[in-house]
């Protein structure tokens, strides 16, 4: 993972969430009317709480929609987690080397091709592409995945 450049606002959100949830939070992404918290691996259940009570408490506290996603070192597992609760049939990672026009080091681009069950495809993409845009941003932020394609 790349080192995250966390703003003071993000650090404040993470600290508040950790204090209230008693779960380790790796990152928080504020999307305006929704906040996505990335939990440390193994801390998703604690963050959600019994019968999702913590999730509801955070929604009321922040007056925003809240989503929790569990971190994973494995790119494919992390991308699958980003798509929850939607049914993912398969994920294929492709790596493409791009030659530098000026003869420098080639750059490597990573693309995740995610096959989502037909019944969930529209919801996974979201109205106006909102959900897929969020997924792409977080995948890039945490695993340097340049593109996420839904098929």
Backbone as CSV, one residue per row, in Angstrom:
resi,resn,N_x,N_y,N_z,CA_x,CA_y,CA_z,C_x,C_y,C_z
1,UNK,0.833,-1.178,0.000,0.000,0.000,0.000,0.870,1.230,0.000
2,UNK,0.397,2.249,-0.656,1.112,3.512,-0.634,0.839,4.202,0.684
3,UNK,1.741,5.095,1.083,1.489,5.894,2.273,0.371,6.865,1.957
4,UNK,-0.633,6.876,2.814,-1.761,7.766,2.595,-1.423,9.135,3.134
5,UNK,-1.775,10.155,2.369,-1.628,11.525,2.829,-2.966,11.905,3.447
6,UNK,-3.075,11.742,4.762,-4.346,11.954,5.434,-4.471,13.398,5.893
7,UNK,-5.594,14.020,5.582,-5.856,15.380,6.033,-6.216,15.361,7.509
8,UNK,-6.209,16.500,8.126,-6.591,16.600,9.539,-8.046,16.176,9.721
9,UNK,-8.896,16.500,8.749,-10.301,16.091,8.821,-10.418,14.570,8.814
10,UNK,-9.652,13.926,7.935,-9.678,12.465,7.840,-9.166,11.839,9.132
11,UNK,-8.081,12.374,9.665,-7.534,11.854,10.922,-8.564,12.012,12.038
12,UNK,-9.259,13.148,12.063,-10.305,13.367,13.065,-11.430,12.355,12.938
13,UNK,-11.859,12.060,11.695,-12.908,11.060,11.463,-12.462,9.680,11.946
14,UNK,-11.220,9.325,11.618,-10.691,8.016,12.010,-10.631,7.915,13.535
15,UNK,-10.112,8.955,14.186,-10.007,8.934,15.650,-11.378,8.819,16.306
16,UNK,-12.347,9.583,15.807,-13.703,9.538,16.373,-14.315,8.150,16.179
17,UNK,-14.148,7.583,14.993,-14.702,6.255,14.711,-14.039,5.197,15.592
18,UNK,-12.723,5.239,15.715,-12.028,4.245,16.542,-12.472,4.337,18.000
19,UNK,-12.638,5.548,18.485,-13.049,5.745,19.881,-14.448,5.177,20.116
20,UNK,-15.369,5.433,19.206,-16.755,5.001,19.388,-16.957,3.521,19.077
21,UNK,-16.226,3.013,18.079,-16.443,1.643,17.614,-15.532,0.627,18.305
22,UNK,-14.440,1.099,18.861,-13.423,0.222,19.434,-12.915,-0.771,18.382
23,UNK,-12.779,-0.269,17.170,-12.258,-1.051,16.040,-11.143,-0.228,15.398
24,UNK,-10.189,-0.902,14.797,-9.089,-0.213,14.111,-9.556,0.226,12.730
25,UNK,-9.399,1.522,12.455,-9.798,2.106,11.178,-8.531,2.556,10.459
26,UNK,-8.382,2.128,9.231,-7.195,2.428,8.432,-7.342,3.747,7.674
27,UNK,-8.564,4.044,7.226,-8.779,5.223,6.381,-10.253,5.596,6.426
28,UNK,-10.528,6.842,6.089,-11.896,7.327,5.944,-11.940,8.195,4.696
29,UNK,-12.909,7.928,3.837,-13.055,8.696,2.599,-14.403,9.398,2.655
30,UNK,-14.364,10.723,2.738,-15.575,11.534,2.814,-16.007,11.873,1.394
31,UNK,-17.186,11.387,1.020,-17.708,11.596,-0.332,-18.877,12.588,-0.340
32,UNK,-18.906,13.458,0.633,-19.994,14.423,0.707,-21.115,13.919,1.590
33,UNK,-22.033,13.156,1.002,-23.150,12.637,1.795,-22.920,11.202,2.255
34,UNK,-21.711,10.678,2.016,-21.374,9.317,2.445,-19.912,9.282,2.886
35,UNK,-19.652,8.511,3.938,-18.280,8.299,4.387,-18.005,6.803,4.323
36,UNK,-16.882,6.451,3.703,-16.460,5.061,3.624,-15.271,4.896,4.563
37,UNK,-15.443,4.038,5.567,-14.370,3.720,6.503,-13.732,2.415,6.061
38,UNK,-12.410,2.407,5.973,-11.661,1.193,5.675,-11.163,0.665,7.013
39,UNK,-11.655,-0.519,7.414,-11.235,-1.104,8.692,-9.987,-1.946,8.483
40,UNK,-9.208,-2.074,9.532,-8.087,-3.004,9.481,-8.658,-4.404,9.298
41,UNK,-7.873,-5.290,8.721,-8.314,-6.669,8.518,-8.686,-7.289,9.859
42,UNK,-9.846,-7.925,9.900,-10.308,-8.561,11.111,-11.130,-7.658,12.024
43,UNK,-11.312,-6.402,11.649,-12.037,-5.460,12.499,-13.395,-5.052,11.934
44,UNK,-13.805,-5.640,10.831,-15.085,-5.256,10.220,-16.262,-5.563,11.139
45,UNK,-16.290,-6.746,11.722,-17.395,-7.129,12.603,-17.519,-6.200,13.794
46,UNK,-16.394,-5.840,14.392,-16.395,-4.917,15.527,-16.908,-3.539,15.090
47,UNK,-16.478,-3.098,13.911,-16.916,-1.790,13.408,-18.422,-1.770,13.180
48,UNK,-18.951,-2.824,12.589,-20.396,-2.879,12.315,-21.204,-2.999,13.599
49,UNK,-20.709,-3.800,14.521,-21.422,-4.023,15.771,-22.500,-5.073,15.625
50,UNK,-22.960,-5.555,16.776,-24.017,-6.568,16.789,-25.266,-5.989,16.158
51,UNK,-25.823,-6.743,15.210,-27.010,-6.328,14.458,-26.818,-4.957,13.808
52,UNK,-25.580,-4.639,13.419,-25.205,-3.393,12.732,-25.556,-2.144,13.545
53,UNK,-25.569,-2.263,14.859,-25.899,-1.112,15.718,-24.860,-0.002,15.605
54,UNK,-23.581,-0.364,15.483,-22.539,0.660,15.336,-22.669,1.408,14.018
55,UNK,-23.024,0.687,12.978,-23.233,1.319,11.675,-24.326,2.377,11.787
56,UNK,-25.432,2.020,12.397,-26.544,2.963,12.549,-26.151,4.138,13.445
57,UNK,-25.402,3.870,14.505,-24.953,4.938,15.395,-24.074,5.939,14.648
58,UNK,-23.173,5.439,13.811,-22.285,6.328,13.042,-23.084,7.130,12.010
59,UNK,-24.086,6.515,11.408,-24.930,7.241,10.458,-25.638,8.406,11.148
60,UNK,-26.157,8.154,12.335,-26.864,9.211,13.069,-25.896,10.287,13.558
61,UNK,-24.750,9.883,14.039,-23.755,10.823,14.537,-23.254,11.755,13.429
62,UNK,-22.918,11.172,12.289,-22.330,11.936,11.187,-23.369,12.562,10.265
63,UNK,-24.618,12.109,10.404,-25.713,12.575,9.540,-25.372,12.375,8.060
64,UNK,-24.769,11.208,7.801,-24.387,10.811,6.448,-24.558,9.307,6.331
65,UNK,-24.615,8.832,5.089,-24.577,7.391,4.871,-23.166,6.925,5.231
66,UNK,-23.045,5.759,5.824,-21.751,5.224,6.233,-21.603,3.815,5.672
67,UNK,-20.416,3.535,5.160,-20.109,2.196,4.668,-18.777,1.775,5.283
68,UNK,-18.689,0.509,5.673,-17.440,-0.054,6.177,-16.928,-1.071,5.167
69,UNK,-15.632,-1.015,4.889,-14.973,-1.954,3.975,-13.752,-2.502,4.700
70,UNK,-13.588,-3.825,4.651,-12.435,-4.436,5.313,-11.209,-4.415,4.407
71,UNK,-10.105,-3.922,4.949,-8.820,-3.894,4.250,-8.305,-5.305,4.017
72,UNK,-7.566,-5.490,2.950,-6.814,-6.722,2.731,-5.585,-6.387,1.904
73,UNK,-4.464,-7.050,2.221,-3.231,-6.874,1.447,-3.398,-7.388,0.025
74,UNK,-4.237,-8.400,-0.148,-4.478,-9.002,-1.461,-5.406,-8.087,-2.259
75,UNK,-4.923,-7.631,-3.405,-5.692,-6.694,-4.239,-7.072,-7.246,-4.608
76,UNK,-7.127,-8.518,-4.999,-8.406,-9.100,-5.418,-9.399,-9.154,-4.268
77,UNK,-8.949,-9.552,-3.111,-9.847,-9.628,-1.954,-10.321,-8.227,-1.584
78,UNK,-9.405,-7.247,-1.603,-9.790,-5.878,-1.272,-10.836,-5.348,-2.262
79,UNK,-10.638,-5.584,-3.550,-11.618,-5.137,-4.546,-12.957,-5.839,-4.299
80,UNK,-12.938,-7.121,-4.014,-14.184,-7.848,-3.699,-14.878,-7.199,-2.503
81,UNK,-14.096,-6.844,-1.485,-14.666,-6.188,-0.304,-15.283,-4.835,-0.653
82,UNK,-14.666,-4.111,-1.585,-15.211,-2.819,-2.007,-16.587,-2.972,-2.654
83,UNK,-16.821,-4.106,-3.297,-18.093,-4.331,-3.996,-19.204,-4.844,-3.082
84,UNK,-18.880,-5.241,-1.861,-19.926,-5.754,-0.975,-20.962,-4.674,-0.737
85,UNK,-22.224,-5.000,-0.718,-22.867,-6.295,-0.568,-23.246,-6.959,-1.897
86,UNK,-22.725,-6.499,-3.000,-23.111,-7.039,-4.297,-22.380,-8.343,-4.582
87,UNK,-23.051,-9.234,-5.334,-22.488,-10.544,-5.642,-21.473,-10.433,-6.773
88,UNK,-20.226,-10.750,-6.469,-19.144,-10.736,-7.451,-18.887,-12.172,-7.881
89,UNK,-19.003,-12.437,-9.181,-18.760,-13.779,-9.697,-17.268,-14.053,-9.829
90,UNK,-16.501,-13.046,-10.307,-15.060,-13.239,-10.462,-14.359,-11.889,-10.556
91,UNK,-13.066,-11.922,-10.253,-12.212,-10.743,-10.393,-10.941,-11.193,-11.083
92,UNK,-10.572,-10.473,-12.119,-9.334,-10.771,-12.851,-8.469,-9.514,-12.828
93,UNK,-7.236,-9.654,-12.429,-6.308,-8.530,-12.404,-5.422,-8.607,-13.639
94,UNK,-5.292,-7.482,-14.329,-4.418,-7.403,-15.504,-3.373,-6.330,-15.259
95,UNK,-2.155,-6.655,-15.632,-1.060,-5.697,-15.510,-0.579,-5.371,-16.911
96,UNK,-0.438,-4.075,-17.187,0.003,-3.641,-18.509,1.185,-2.696,-18.327
97,UNK,2.257,-2.986,-19.036,3.431,-2.130,-18.983,3.337,-1.107,-20.103
98,UNK,3.491,0.153,-19.757,3.408,1.239,-20.745,4.800,1.842,-20.909
99,UNK,5.265,1.891,-22.143,6.578,2.472,-22.411,6.515,3.988,-22.258
100,UNK,7.544,4.545,-21.655,7.646,5.991,-21.495,8.058,6.584,-22.840
101,UNK,7.362,7.608,-23.299,7.637,8.231,-24.602,9.032,8.833,-24.655
102,UNK,9.572,9.204,-23.507,10.886,9.841,-23.472,12.003,8.856,-23.157
103,UNK,11.691,7.557,-23.184,12.710,6.541,-22.969,13.027,6.264,-21.511
104,UNK,12.222,6.777,-20.612,12.435,6.541,-19.180,11.898,5.182,-18.777
105,UNK,11.743,5.011,-17.486,11.222,3.762,-16.948,9.790,3.523,-17.425
106,UNK,9.484,2.287,-17.845,8.099,1.998,-18.211,7.211,2.042,-16.966
107,UNK,5.971,2.466,-17.159,5.037,2.484,-16.047,4.147,1.252,-16.143
108,UNK,3.707,0.785,-15.012,2.846,-0.387,-14.946,1.458,0.068,-14.540
109,UNK,0.474,-0.323,-15.318,-0.921,-0.011,-15.005,-1.615,-1.305,-14.596
110,UNK,-2.417,-1.211,-13.550,-3.146,-2.378,-13.054,-4.632,-2.142,-13.268
111,UNK,-5.275,-3.145,-13.841,-6.719,-3.071,-14.077,-7.382,-4.265,-13.408
112,UNK,-8.470,-3.981,-12.691,-9.289,-5.035,-12.097,-10.544,-5.166,-12.946
113,UNK,-10.781,-6.366,-13.458,-11.980,-6.631,-14.238,-12.887,-7.467,-13.344
114,UNK,-14.018,-6.874,-12.979,-14.903,-7.471,-11.990,-16.202,-7.896,-12.660
115,UNK,-16.488,-9.195,-12.565,-17.745,-9.717,-13.096,-18.751,-9.751,-11.951
116,UNK,-19.796,-8.927,-12.089,-20.832,-8.820,-11.068,-22.068,-9.538,-11.582
117,UNK,-22.768,-10.225,-10.676,-24.005,-10.903,-11.061,-24.936,-9.899,-11.737
118,UNK,-25.628,-10.337,-12.773,-26.478,-9.454,-13.579,-27.468,-8.667,-12.724
119,UNK,-28.024,-9.307,-11.705,-29.019,-8.643,-10.853,-28.432,-7.478,-10.060
120,UNK,-27.116,-7.469,-9.865,-26.459,-6.440,-9.065,-25.664,-5.426,-9.886
121,UNK,-25.523,-5.646,-11.177,-24.633,-4.818,-11.980,-24.996,-3.332,-11.922
122,UNK,-26.268,-3.005,-12.117,-26.692,-1.600,-12.095,-26.466,-0.961,-10.740
123,UNK,-26.777,-1.702,-9.677,-26.592,-1.167,-8.316,-25.105,-1.017,-7.992
124,UNK,-24.282,-1.943,-8.472,-22.846,-1.860,-8.208,-22.248,-0.619,-8.874
125,UNK,-22.720,-0.296,-10.050,-22.245,0.900,-10.748,-22.814,2.153,-10.078
126,UNK,-24.087,2.081,-9.698,-24.723,3.189,-8.990,-25.261,4.255,-9.922
127,UNK,-26.160,5.053,-9.388,-26.773,6.133,-10.164,-25.696,7.121,-10.606
128,UNK,-25.625,7.341,-11.902,-24.621,8.247,-12.446,-23.195,7.746,-12.276
129,UNK,-23.032,6.439,-11.989,-21.698,5.866,-11.816,-21.077,6.167,-10.459
130,UNK,-21.912,6.593,-9.519,-21.390,7.014,-8.215,-20.644,5.902,-7.475
131,UNK,-21.218,4.710,-7.399,-20.581,3.623,-6.649,-19.271,3.181,-7.291
132,UNK,-19.271,3.023,-8.601,-18.040,2.575,-9.267,-16.961,3.646,-9.175
133,UNK,-17.361,4.897,-9.204,-16.396,5.986,-9.053,-15.727,5.919,-7.670
134,UNK,-16.521,5.673,-6.648,-15.997,5.539,-5.288,-15.058,4.340,-5.198
135,UNK,-15.470,3.218,-5.760,-14.648,2.000,-5.755,-13.320,2.258,-6.456
136,UNK,-13.364,2.916,-7.602,-12.132,3.213,-8.346,-11.194,4.083,-7.524
137,UNK,-11.749,5.112,-6.899,-10.939,6.035,-6.100,-10.244,5.296,-4.945
138,UNK,-10.995,4.482,-4.224,-10.437,3.782,-3.057,-9.450,2.701,-3.495
139,UNK,-9.737,1.988,-4.597,-8.809,0.967,-5.111,-7.486,1.609,-5.517
140,UNK,-7.548,2.773,-6.130,-6.336,3.508,-6.528,-5.571,3.987,-5.292
141,UNK,-6.306,4.507,-4.339,-5.718,5.062,-3.114,-4.975,4.010,-2.289
142,UNK,-5.507,2.786,-2.256,-4.930,1.767,-1.377,-4.067,0.730,-2.084
143,UNK,-4.317,0.476,-3.363,-3.560,-0.579,-4.046,-3.019,-0.148,-5.409
144,UNK,-3.075,1.134,-5.687,-2.577,1.649,-6.963,-3.172,0.916,-8.161
145,UNK,-4.454,0.579,-8.047,-5.183,-0.023,-9.162,-5.690,1.126,-10.019
146,UNK,-5.258,1.158,-11.265,-5.541,2.291,-12.137,-6.945,2.290,-12.722
147,UNK,-7.526,1.107,-12.854,-8.837,1.012,-13.493,-9.612,-0.155,-12.877
148,UNK,-10.894,0.067,-12.662,-11.790,-0.998,-12.231,-12.922,-1.041,-13.257
149,UNK,-13.072,-2.175,-13.905,-14.064,-2.341,-14.960,-15.079,-3.380,-14.525
150,UNK,-16.351,-3.039,-14.662,-17.417,-3.963,-14.310,-17.948,-4.607,-15.589
151,UNK,-18.029,-5.940,-15.575,-18.582,-6.637,-16.741,-19.746,-7.511,-16.290
